[in-house]
């Protein structure tokens, strides 16, 4: 088996996620306890008890999903210590889980970086009136052309037939109307706090660069395919630049998946809440074996060779 480890992104959160692992797995419990200690507040209380409105705020959500994903990884390693990744990737904030898994930094460093990233992105959301929309089944070239004309951005290339656009709310609404005029019927406004992965996040990315400059980060032990480049970084400087550019840049998730498949991956293991990423992989490389580790039951059911 050649495993590609992937880590969940924002939007997958759910109140109570990880509680079963916390209660049944010492390794997972230690991850949540470390997050509480590092962040200086009881993240675990928000994760386990909500309310959902608070858990969804970027300020808390990014560290919540990172912690949950790393707890899933810890529990997995305890049971399947012989299963190692040949490469890793994560969707948006999930990239930090991927880098932690691959040894680029320790858990505490990732938690602190995401605390800063979440705060900066939350501030950017409050300063702007942004929106996002999902375009299903459209021609990528036409979508990019409309975004360019209306002055917004393509936020995510998720899989064949699924692209997300992002920018000022009025302009996104105009783009939705124009895409429908061009025959794309499934264009759906998303319930999000702001225009993630668009130019409205540029200031957040620039400020995050200052935080990353001081962070202790090493080149990971296995390749981590970055959202912004869909490739592994050749240097720590390139890695930090990729994390910086990702905040306001397009997430090339489909390309990351294809890159892993081309490198020989035959199994995708998703760590964290939900199963969004394995769903995207299914539509990109249908022959890939898919495994989700999103709680105690899924860990128990996992059958790996």
C-alpha positions in Angstrom: 0.0 0.0 0.0 1.2 3.5 -0.9 -0.8 5.8 1.3 -1.5 9.5 0.7 -2.5 11.2 4.0 -4.9 14.1 3.7 -6.2 16.5 6.3 -9.6 18.2 6.5 -10.3 21.9 5.9 -12.6 24.5 7.3 -16.3 23.7 7.0 -16.0 20.1 8.2 -16.4 21.1 11.8 -19.1 19.6 14.0 -19.8 20.1 17.7 -18.7 17.0 19.6 -16.1 15.9 17.0 -13.3 13.9 18.6 -15.0 13.4 21.9 -15.2 9.6 21.4 -11.4 9.5 20.7 -10.7 11.7 23.7 -12.6 9.3 25.9 -11.2 6.1 24.5 -7.6 6.8 23.3 -4.9 8.2 25.5 -2.8 9.5 22.5 -5.8 11.4 21.1 -6.6 12.9 24.6 -3.0 14.1 24.9 -3.4 16.1 21.7 -6.5 17.9 22.9 -4.9 18.5 26.3 -1.8 20.0 24.6 -4.0 22.3 22.5 -5.7 23.6 25.6 -2.3 24.3 27.2 -0.7 25.8 24.2 -3.6 28.1 23.2 -4.3 29.3 26.8 -8.0 28.6 26.7 -10.1 25.4 26.7 -10.4 24.7 23.0 -11.7 21.2 23.9 -14.7 22.8 25.6 -15.7 24.6 22.4 -15.1 21.5 20.3 -17.0 19.2 22.5 -19.8 21.5 23.7 -20.1 24.3 21.2 -22.0 26.4 20.5 -21.7 25.8 16.7 -21.6 29.6 16.0 -18.5 29.9 18.1 -16.9 26.7 16.7 -17.4 28.1 13.2 -15.6 31.3 13.8 -12.1 31.3 12.1 -10.7 32.3 15.4 -11.5 28.9 16.9 -12.4 26.7 13.9 -9.0 26.5 12.4 -7.3 25.2 15.6 -10.3 23.0 16.3 -10.1 21.1 13.0 -6.3 21.0 13.2 -6.5 19.5 16.8 -9.2 17.1 15.8 -7.3 15.9 12.8 -4.0 15.5 14.7 -6.0 13.5 17.4 -7.3 11.2 14.7 -3.7 10.9 13.4 -2.4 10.1 16.9 -5.1 7.4 17.4 -4.3 6.0 13.9 -0.6 5.8 14.6 -1.3 3.9 17.9 -3.2 1.2 16.0 -1.4 1.3 12.6 2.1 2.3 13.4 3.5 0.5 10.4 1.4 2.5 7.9 3.5 5.5 6.8 2.5 8.1 4.2 4.4 8.4 0.9 3.1 12.0 0.7 0.7 14.3 2.5 -1.6 17.3 1.8 -4.4 19.2 3.4 -7.2 21.5 2.3 -6.4 25.1 3.3 -5.8 25.0 7.0 -5.5 21.2 6.6 -2.1 21.9 5.1 -0.8 22.6 8.6 -2.0 19.1 9.7 -0.2 17.6 6.7 3.0 19.5 7.6 2.8 18.4 11.3 2.3 14.8 10.2 5.3 15.0 7.8 7.6 16.4 10.6 7.9 20.0 9.4 7.1 21.3 12.9 5.7 20.1 16.3 2.1 20.2 17.3 2.4 23.3 19.4 4.0 25.3 16.5 1.2 24.3 14.2 -1.4 25.3 16.8 0.2 28.7 17.4 0.5 29.4 13.6 -3.2 28.6 13.0 -4.2 30.7 16.0 -2.5 33.6 14.3 -3.8 32.7 10.8 -7.4 32.3 12.2 -7.2 35.7 13.9 -5.8 37.5 10.8 -8.4 35.9 8.5 -11.2 36.7 11.0 -10.1 40.4 11.0 -10.1 40.4 7.2 -13.6 39.0 7.2 -14.8 41.8 9.5 -13.1 44.5 7.4 -14.7 43.3 4.1 -18.0 42.2 2.7 -17.0 39.0 1.1 -18.8 35.9 -0.3 -18.1 32.6 -2.0 -20.1 30.4 -4.4 -19.7 26.9 -5.6 -19.9 26.2 -9.4 -20.8 22.6 -10.3 -20.2 21.2 -13.7 -18.9 24.3 -15.4 -16.1 24.9 -17.8 -13.0 26.0 -15.8 -11.9 28.3 -18.6 -15.3 30.1 -18.7 -15.4 30.4 -14.9 -11.9 31.9 -14.8 -12.9 34.3 -17.6 -16.0 35.5 -15.8 -14.1 35.9 -12.6 -11.5 38.0 -14.4 -14.1 40.2 -16.0 -16.0 40.8 -12.8 -12.8 41.3 -10.7 -13.1 38.3 -8.3 -11.0 35.1 -7.9 -11.2 31.4 -8.3 -10.7 30.1 -4.7 -10.7 26.4 -5.1 -10.2 23.9 -7.9 -11.6 21.0 -5.8 -12.2 18.2 -8.3 -13.6 17.8 -11.9 -16.8 19.7 -12.0 -16.5 21.6 -8.7 -14.9 25.0 -8.5 -15.4 27.7 -5.9 -15.3 31.5 -6.6 -14.6 34.2 -4.0 -14.6 38.0 -3.7 -16.7 41.0 -2.8 -20.3 39.9 -2.2 -21.9 42.1 -4.9 -19.4 41.0 -7.5 -19.8 37.3 -6.6 -23.6 37.7 -6.9 -23.0 39.3 -10.4 -20.7 36.4 -11.3 -23.3 33.9 -10.2 -25.9 35.6 -12.5 -23.4 35.7 -15.4 -22.4 32.0 -15.1 -26.1 31.1 -15.1 -26.6 33.2 -18.2 -23.8 31.1 -19.8 -25.6 27.9 -19.1 -24.3 26.8 -15.7 -27.3 26.0 -13.7 -25.7 24.7 -10.5 -24.1 27.9 -9.0 -24.7 28.1 -5.3 -23.9 30.9 -2.8 -22.1 29.4 0.2 -22.8 30.2 3.9 -19.3 31.5 4.8 -17.9 34.3 7.0 -15.9 35.9 4.2 -14.1 35.7 0.9 -11.5 33.1 1.7 -8.7 32.4 -0.9 -9.4 35.7 -2.6 -7.7 39.1 -2.9 -9.7 40.2 0.1 -7.4 38.0 2.3 -4.2 39.5 0.9 -3.5 41.6 4.0 -4.0 38.6 6.2 -1.5 36.6 4.1 1.1 39.4 4.3 0.8 39.7 8.1 0.9 35.9 8.4 4.3 36.0 6.5 5.7 38.0 9.4 4.6 35.2 11.8 5.9 32.5 9.6 9.3 34.2 9.3 9.9 33.7 13.0 8.5 30.1 13.2 10.7 27.1 13.5 9.9 25.0 10.4 11.9 22.4 8.7 11.5 20.7 5.3 9.2 17.7 5.9 10.4 14.1 5.9 8.0 13.2 3.1 6.6 15.4 0.3 3.7 17.7 1.3 1.9 19.0 -1.8 1.0 22.6 -1.2 -2.4 24.1 -2.1 -0.8 27.1 -3.9 1.7 25.1 -6.1 0.3 21.6 -6.0 3.9 20.5 -5.4 6.3 19.9 -2.6 8.6 22.8 -1.5 12.3 22.7 -2.4 13.3 24.8 0.6 12.0 26.1 3.9 11.7 29.5 2.3 9.6 28.1 -0.5 7.4 26.3 2.1 6.8 29.5 4.0 6.0 31.4 0.8 3.5 28.7 -0.2 1.7 29.0 3.2 1.7 32.8 2.8 0.4 32.8 -0.8 -2.2 30.1 0.0 -4.3 32.5 2.2 -5.3 34.7 -0.8 -4.5 32.3 -3.6 -6.3 29.5 -5.3 -6.4 26.0 -3.7 -5.4 23.5 -6.4 -6.7 20.5 -4.6 -7.5 18.5 -7.8 -3.9 19.0 -8.9 -2.6 17.9 -5.5 -4.5 14.6 -5.7 -3.4 14.0 -9.3 0.2 14.7 -8.2 0.0 12.0 -5.5 -1.6 9.5 -7.9 1.2 10.2 -10.4 3.8 9.6 -7.7 2.2 6.1 -7.1 -0.3 6.6 -4.3 -3.0 4.0 -4.3 -4.8 4.7 -1.0 -6.0 8.0 0.5 -6.5 8.2 4.2 -8.4 11.3 5.4 -7.8 12.5 9.0 -10.3 14.9 10.6 -14.0 15.5 10.7 -16.3 14.5 7.9 -15.3 12.9 4.6 -15.2 15.8 2.2 -11.7 15.2 0.9 -12.2 11.5 0.1 -15.4 12.5 -1.7 -13.3 14.9 -3.9 -10.7 12.2 -4.5 -13.4 9.8 -5.6 -14.4 12.2 -8.3 -10.8 12.9 -9.3 -9.1 9.4 -9.2 -12.0 6.9 -8.9 -9.7 3.9 -8.6 -8.1 5.2 -5.4 -8.8 3.2 -2.2 -10.4 5.6 0.3 -10.2 5.5 4.1 -11.7 8.0 6.6 -10.4 8.4 10.2 -12.9 10.7 11.8 -13.7 9.1 15.1 -13.4 5.9 17.2 -15.9 3.9 15.0 -14.1 4.6 11.8 -10.7 3.8 13.4 -12.2 0.5 14.6 -13.6 -0.3 11.1 -10.4 0.6 9.2 -9.0 -2.4 7.4 -5.5 -1.7 6.1 -2.8 -4.0 4.8 
